[in-house]
Amino acid sequence: MIKNFLIVLVFVLSACNNSVQEVEIKEVEKKRIINENLLYFDYELIKDIDINDEKESELYELNNPQVNYIEDVIYISALMNRNACDHFIADFKINDNQLTLFLKNDSEEPCMSNSKFKIRVLIKNPLKKKYNVVYEIIK
């Protein structure tokens, strides 16, 4: 009787162990490689907007961009009207004196509301160099 119980226990524990490994493998596959000098990226909801309001800017345009150089870090902030359900990832590349910030929408489906968001990006700048910053939004 004890022998049968131990066999069943070993079988159950090995089955649990295999399922945990499968979950860990799936999580690792989802990770993306992003420029190692991209220190931080986020966006904060400011307010919901009505796209028919003429005072509001077009969707997916960066407004009031600000670039600040603090020691060896570049701080970029801007406002953007976009679909409220969008999810963006950021990346950048540097060519000579130009830094191109890419904001890529990786959402699958939009929802029925639009909102204004504040975008914040921190980039490591070991050369402490000032760049002409341009933006590219990939929808």
Beta strands, then each sheet from edge to edge (+ up, - down):
strand 1: 38-49
strand 2: 62-70
strand 3: 73-83
strand 4: 88-95
strand 5: 98-105
strand 6: 114-124
strand 7: 132-138
sheet 1: 1+ 6- 3+ 2-
sheet 2: 4+ 5- 7-
end
